[in-house]
Amino acid sequence: MNLKNQWKEKWLNQPGLMLITVVIWAIFIGLCIKAGTFLFTSIYSLYNPIVARDLYEGLNLYGLLNESYTHYLAVVSLMLCIEGLKAYLFFLVIRVFLKINLVHPFSSEVAKIITNISAVAFQIGITIIISGSYYKWLAKRAFDIPPVHQVYFVGGFEYLFMGAIIIAIAQVFKRGMEIQNENELTV
């Protein structure tokens, strides 16, 4: 069956699931645009430091760039890493929704993707915690940075908690796959 027929069949048999997939695609595209814009302005600020006054949504790291090029690169790299990981997390969620079949929902491929989602959630949480601590450390050292750590570096523990919950879901999913395989063998 070709891809067009698979999509048509999925829309007819699982419209709710496909509608959620469309919403997740919209979030994913938004996160990619945000990460891409931030990446572009960050790179451009290395050639034209004035751009660092408004990197993204009013973020002003011009003072930090003038004081320490290394710390500026570190902060911007950590922020880019967080945004990229968030976009990748939603990409993995899209893959789950495209692969899952409600007739036989448990498959090894979906279980593997769910496990990857938990790993990415952990990575986001750890990166946010490290970034927030680093930003606070810079603020204590009297670097010229705006107090944005409450806005940009929050939610690290929530992502860690989400990763733990998704690991539990992945384990339940793997057990469901085993039961589904046993039922297919007994029929």
ZALOVEX-520039 format. One record per residue (C-alpha): residue number from 1; residue in one letter; x, y, z negated. Coordinates in Angstrom, 2 decimals. Each point is the difference from the previous one (the first is absolute). Layout:
<nr NUM; rest a; c1 X; c2 Y; c3 Z>
...
END
This chain:
<nr 1; rest m; c1 0.00; c2 0.00; c3 0.00>
<nr 2; rest n; c1 1.44; c2 3.36; c3 0.96>
<nr 3; rest l; c1 0.43; c2 2.94; c3 -2.37>
<nr 4; rest k; c1 -3.02; c2 1.92; c3 1.33>
<nr 5; rest n; c1 -2.33; c2 -2.95; c3 -0.68>
<nr 6; rest q; c1 1.51; c2 -0.51; c3 -3.47>
<nr 7; rest w; c1 -0.71; c2 3.63; c3 -0.92>
<nr 8; rest k; c1 -3.52; c2 -0.18; c3 1.42>
<nr 9; rest e; c1 -0.71; c2 -3.21; c3 -1.91>
<nr 10; rest k; c1 1.39; c2 1.46; c3 -3.21>
<nr 11; rest w; c1 -2.14; c2 3.16; c3 0.36>
<nr 12; rest l; c1 -3.12; c2 -2.12; c3 0.57>
<nr 13; rest n; c1 0.64; c2 -2.54; c3 -2.78>
<nr 14; rest q; c1 1.71; c2 2.22; c3 -2.61>
<nr 15; rest p; c1 -1.10; c2 3.61; c3 0.55>
<nr 16; rest g; c1 0.57; c2 1.09; c3 -3.62>
<nr 17; rest l; c1 3.54; c2 -1.31; c3 0.03>
<nr 18; rest m; c1 0.77; c2 1.72; c3 3.29>
<nr 19; rest l; c1 -1.48; c2 3.30; c3 -1.24>
<nr 20; rest i; c1 2.31; c2 -0.13; c3 -3.02>
<nr 21; rest t; c1 2.87; c2 -0.72; c3 2.40>
<nr 22; rest v; c1 -0.81; c2 3.17; c3 1.96>
<nr 23; rest v; c1 0.05; c2 2.08; c3 -3.21>
<nr 24; rest i; c1 3.33; c2 -1.54; c3 -1.01>
<nr 25; rest w; c1 1.36; c2 0.79; c3 3.47>
<nr 26; rest a; c1 -0.98; c2 3.66; c3 -0.52>
<nr 27; rest i; c1 1.82; c2 0.09; c3 -3.35>
<nr 28; rest f; c1 3.03; c2 -1.69; c3 1.54>
<nr 29; rest i; c1 0.13; c2 2.53; c3 2.85>
<nr 30; rest g; c1 -0.28; c2 2.86; c3 -2.49>
<nr 31; rest l; c1 2.86; c2 -1.40; c3 -2.08>
<nr 32; rest c; c1 2.13; c2 -0.44; c3 3.13>
<nr 33; rest i; c1 -0.67; c2 3.60; c3 1.01>
<nr 34; rest k; c1 0.92; c2 1.19; c3 -3.49>
<nr 35; rest a; c1 3.22; c2 -2.05; c3 -0.06>
<nr 36; rest g; c1 0.91; c2 1.05; c3 3.55>
<nr 37; rest t; c1 -0.62; c2 3.68; c3 -0.70>
<nr 38; rest f; c1 2.05; c2 -0.17; c3 -3.19>
<nr 39; rest l; c1 2.79; c2 -1.85; c3 1.84>
<nr 40; rest f; c1 0.06; c2 2.55; c3 2.82>
<nr 41; rest t; c1 0.04; c2 3.04; c3 -2.28>
<nr 42; rest s; c1 2.61; c2 -1.59; c3 -2.25>
<nr 43; rest i; c1 2.36; c2 -0.66; c3 2.90>
<nr 44; rest y; c1 -0.69; c2 3.45; c3 1.45>
<nr 45; rest s; c1 0.78; c2 1.59; c3 -3.37>
<nr 46; rest l; c1 3.53; c2 -1.40; c3 0.21>
<nr 47; rest y; c1 0.57; c2 2.13; c3 3.12>
<nr 48; rest n; c1 -2.11; c2 2.97; c3 -1.07>
<nr 49; rest p; c1 -0.03; c2 0.29; c3 -3.83>
<nr 50; rest i; c1 -2.87; c2 2.51; c3 0.05>
<nr 51; rest v; c1 -2.33; c2 -2.91; c3 0.85>
<nr 52; rest a; c1 0.70; c2 -1.44; c3 -3.47>
<nr 53; rest r; c1 -2.23; c2 2.77; c3 -1.41>
<nr 54; rest d; c1 -3.07; c2 -1.85; c3 1.27>
<nr 55; rest l; c1 0.89; c2 -3.62; c3 0.71>
<nr 56; rest y; c1 -3.49; c2 -1.38; c3 -0.34>
<nr 57; rest e; c1 -3.14; c2 1.42; c3 -1.64>
<nr 58; rest g; c1 1.90; c2 2.87; c3 -1.62>
<nr 59; rest l; c1 2.88; c2 -2.08; c3 -1.37>
<nr 60; rest n; c1 2.89; c2 2.45; c3 -0.45>
<nr 61; rest l; c1 3.39; c2 -1.67; c3 -0.42>
<nr 62; rest y; c1 1.97; c2 2.93; c3 1.46>
<nr 63; rest g; c1 1.69; c2 0.75; c3 -3.32>
<nr 64; rest l; c1 1.07; c2 -3.61; c3 -0.44>
<nr 65; rest l; c1 1.38; c2 -0.10; c3 3.55>
<nr 66; rest n; c1 2.09; c2 3.11; c3 -0.70>
<nr 67; rest e; c1 1.28; c2 -1.35; c3 -3.32>
<nr 68; rest s; c1 0.70; c2 -3.62; c3 0.91>
<nr 69; rest y; c1 -0.23; c2 -1.58; c3 3.43>
<nr 70; rest t; c1 0.44; c2 -3.47; c3 -1.53>
<nr 71; rest h; c1 -2.84; c2 0.37; c3 -2.51>
<nr 72; rest y; c1 -2.21; c2 1.48; c3 2.70>
<nr 73; rest l; c1 0.61; c2 -3.01; c3 2.24>
<nr 74; rest a; c1 -0.66; c2 -2.36; c3 -2.91>
<nr 75; rest v; c1 -3.32; c2 1.62; c3 -0.93>
<nr 76; rest v; c1 -1.18; c2 0.18; c3 3.60>
<nr 77; rest s; c1 1.09; c2 -3.60; c3 0.68>
<nr 78; rest l; c1 -1.89; c2 -1.29; c3 -3.04>
<nr 79; rest m; c1 -3.11; c2 1.90; c3 1.06>
<nr 80; rest l; c1 0.26; c2 -1.36; c3 3.53>
<nr 81; rest c; c1 0.46; c2 -3.51; c3 -1.36>
<nr 82; rest i; c1 -3.17; c2 0.32; c3 -2.08>
<nr 83; rest e; c1 -2.05; c2 1.29; c3 2.94>
<nr 84; rest g; c1 1.36; c2 -2.67; c3 2.33>
<nr 85; rest l; c1 -0.77; c2 -2.78; c3 -2.49>
<nr 86; rest k; c1 -3.55; c2 1.27; c3 -0.48>
<nr 87; rest a; c1 -0.57; c2 -0.06; c3 3.76>
<nr 88; rest y; c1 1.50; c2 -3.51; c3 0.20>
<nr 89; rest l; c1 -2.30; c2 -1.15; c3 -2.83>
<nr 90; rest f; c1 -3.04; c2 1.06; c3 2.00>
<nr 91; rest f; c1 1.43; c2 -1.65; c3 3.12>
<nr 92; rest l; c1 0.15; c2 -3.27; c3 -1.92>
<nr 93; rest v; c1 -3.57; c2 0.47; c3 -1.21>
<nr 94; rest i; c1 -1.08; c2 0.48; c3 3.63>
<nr 95; rest r; c1 1.73; c2 -3.26; c3 0.90>
<nr 96; rest v; c1 -1.92; c2 -1.82; c3 -2.76>
<nr 97; rest f; c1 -3.33; c2 1.31; c3 1.24>
<nr 98; rest l; c1 0.83; c2 -0.92; c3 3.59>
<nr 99; rest k; c1 1.19; c2 -3.50; c3 -0.87>
<nr 100; rest i; c1 -2.67; c2 -1.00; c3 -2.51>
<nr 101; rest n; c1 -2.89; c2 -2.11; c3 1.19>
<nr 102; rest l; c1 -3.01; c2 -0.16; c3 -2.34>
<nr 103; rest v; c1 -0.91; c2 -3.52; c3 1.17>
<nr 104; rest h; c1 3.40; c2 -1.37; c3 -1.09>
<nr 105; rest p; c1 1.45; c2 2.88; c3 -2.01>
<nr 106; rest f; c1 3.04; c2 -1.74; c3 -1.43>
<nr 107; rest s; c1 3.08; c2 -0.30; c3 2.20>
<nr 108; rest s; c1 3.72; c2 -0.10; c3 -0.66>
<nr 109; rest e; c1 0.55; c2 3.06; c3 2.19>
<nr 110; rest v; c1 -2.45; c2 2.13; c3 -1.98>
<nr 111; rest a; c1 1.46; c2 -1.28; c3 -3.29>
<nr 112; rest k; c1 3.46; c2 1.03; c3 1.17>
<nr 113; rest i; c1 -1.21; c2 3.49; c3 0.97>
<nr 114; rest i; c1 -1.74; c2 0.42; c3 -3.37>
<nr 115; rest t; c1 3.25; c2 -0.98; c3 -1.75>
<nr 116; rest n; c1 1.85; c2 2.59; c3 2.11>
<nr 117; rest i; c1 -2.59; c2 2.63; c3 -1.00>
<nr 118; rest s; c1 0.76; c2 -0.66; c3 -3.66>
<nr 119; rest a; c1 3.74; c2 0.32; c3 0.63>
<nr 120; rest v; c1 -0.48; c2 3.33; c3 1.81>
<nr 121; rest a; c1 -2.24; c2 1.26; c3 -2.82>
<nr 122; rest f; c1 2.77; c2 -0.84; c3 -2.49>
<nr 123; rest q; c1 2.55; c2 1.78; c3 2.20>
<nr 124; rest i; c1 -2.19; c2 3.11; c3 0.17>
<nr 125; rest g; c1 -0.46; c2 0.00; c3 -3.77>
<nr 126; rest i; c1 3.68; c2 -0.40; c3 -0.73>
<nr 127; rest t; c1 0.97; c2 2.65; c3 2.56>
<nr 128; rest i; c1 -2.51; c2 2.47; c3 -1.45>
<nr 129; rest i; c1 1.28; c2 -0.58; c3 -3.54>
<nr 130; rest i; c1 3.65; c2 0.39; c3 1.08>
<nr 131; rest s; c1 -0.82; c2 3.10; c3 2.08>
<nr 132; rest g; c1 -1.94; c2 1.65; c3 -2.80>
<nr 133; rest s; c1 2.78; c2 -0.68; c3 -2.50>
<nr 134; rest y; c1 2.61; c2 1.34; c3 2.40>
<nr 135; rest y; c1 -2.06; c2 3.13; c3 0.68>
<nr 136; rest k; c1 -0.46; c2 0.61; c3 -3.75>
<nr 137; rest w; c1 3.76; c2 -0.52; c3 -0.47>
<nr 138; rest l; c1 0.68; c2 2.66; c3 2.64>
<nr 139; rest a; c1 -2.44; c2 2.38; c3 -1.69>
<nr 140; rest k; c1 1.76; c2 -0.48; c3 -3.36>
<nr 141; rest r; c1 3.32; c2 0.82; c3 1.67>
<nr 142; rest a; c1 -1.47; c2 3.36; c3 1.04>
<nr 143; rest f; c1 -0.09; c2 -0.64; c3 3.74>
<nr 144; rest d; c1 -2.25; c2 2.35; c3 1.92>
<nr 145; rest i; c1 -2.94; c2 -2.31; c3 0.62>
<nr 146; rest p; c1 -3.74; c2 0.56; c3 -0.28>
<nr 147; rest p; c1 -1.93; c2 -1.99; c3 -2.64>
<nr 148; rest v; c1 -1.54; c2 -2.42; c3 2.48>
<nr 149; rest h; c1 0.83; c2 -3.28; c3 -1.71>
<nr 150; rest q; c1 -3.56; c2 0.00; c3 -1.43>
<nr 151; rest v; c1 -1.33; c2 0.03; c3 3.56>
<nr 152; rest y; c1 2.42; c2 -2.03; c3 2.11>
<nr 153; rest f; c1 1.39; c2 -2.52; c3 -2.47>
<nr 154; rest v; c1 -3.07; c2 -1.32; c3 -1.78>
<nr 155; rest g; c1 -1.66; c2 -3.39; c3 0.04>
<nr 156; rest g; c1 3.07; c2 -2.19; c3 -0.32>
<nr 157; rest f; c1 -1.45; c2 -2.13; c3 -2.77>
<nr 158; rest e; c1 -3.30; c2 -0.24; c3 1.83>
<nr 159; rest y; c1 1.79; c2 -1.47; c3 3.02>
<nr 160; rest l; c1 1.83; c2 -2.46; c3 -2.28>
<nr 161; rest f; c1 -3.33; c2 -1.03; c3 -1.53>
<nr 162; rest m; c1 -1.55; c2 -0.31; c3 3.47>
<nr 163; rest g; c1 2.93; c2 -2.19; c3 1.08>
<nr 164; rest a; c1 -0.57; c2 -2.28; c3 -3.00>
<nr 165; rest i; c1 -3.72; c2 -0.29; c3 0.80>
<nr 166; rest i; c1 0.73; c2 -0.76; c3 3.65>
<nr 167; rest i; c1 2.49; c2 -2.72; c3 -1.03>
<nr 168; rest a; c1 -2.81; c2 -1.59; c3 -2.01>
<nr 169; rest i; c1 -2.32; c2 0.28; c3 3.02>
<nr 170; rest a; c1 2.68; c2 -1.59; c3 2.20>
<nr 171; rest q; c1 0.26; c2 -2.93; c3 -2.42>
<nr 172; rest v; c1 -3.78; c2 -0.47; c3 0.03>
<nr 173; rest f; c1 0.10; c2 0.25; c3 3.79>
<nr 174; rest k; c1 2.68; c2 -2.69; c3 0.22>
<nr 175; rest r; c1 -2.05; c2 -2.27; c3 -2.26>
<nr 176; rest g; c1 -3.07; c2 0.65; c3 2.16>
<nr 177; rest m; c1 2.05; c2 -0.98; c3 3.04>
<nr 178; rest e; c1 0.92; c2 -3.30; c3 -1.68>
<nr 179; rest i; c1 -3.64; c2 -0.71; c3 -0.86>
<nr 180; rest q; c1 -1.13; c2 0.92; c3 3.52>
<nr 181; rest n; c1 2.61; c2 -2.39; c3 1.48>
<nr 182; rest e; c1 -1.09; c2 -2.80; c3 -2.37>
<nr 183; rest n; c1 -3.65; c2 0.51; c3 1.00>
<nr 184; rest e; c1 0.89; c2 -0.18; c3 3.70>
<nr 185; rest l; c1 1.83; c2 -3.27; c3 -0.59>
<nr 186; rest t; c1 -2.89; c2 -1.60; c3 -1.91>
<nr 187; rest v; c1 -2.62; c2 0.84; c3 2.63>
END
